[in-house]
């Protein structure tokens, strides 16, 4: 590696480049660069990939438990959409795990480390709590109302300054999606005490 009066510079030869790459893959401090450190984050992406894969498998298993004696696996039936979604989730999760475990993508790990450092973690934690609350209140409030509240609060949490528009979007999503599931896919969503 070449040096100058101000300190080490970028690798100039094959040996220096290989050494720098090896240090980078281990997440070790790298000479040069911002702050002299090239951090990597493998744990986060690998955990996310494993969780998504598990969710995909669970969703696929749950798909076979959907009662659909009349429609079977027809496109308009209640099984087809979750079947396609769960299979795609499994395939994408496997592809993501290949990039983080089998053939680690250094650029991906570096990007994950930078994003983790810049993330305001209370916000995703609040979104997760909001999602759990949405699932718990779905039956008692009904799909349309619960979805409206969820969309409105999510937009506010993410910094939206147009609450009226967000409420309208939530109502439209709740009503239209509820109608589509009930009349096109034959999936009856919770209606709540208001019958909506």
Secondary structure, DSSP 4 states (H G I P E B T S, - for coil): --EETTEE-S--SHHHHHHHHHHHHHT---SSSGGG-----HHHHHHHHHHHHHHHHHHHHHHTTS--TTTTT-TTSTTHHHHHHHHHHHHHHHHHHIIIIIS--HHHHHHHHHHHHH--HHHHHHHHHHHHHHHHHHHHH-HHHHHHHHHHHHHHHTT---HHHHHHHHHHHHHHHHHIIIIIS------TTTT-
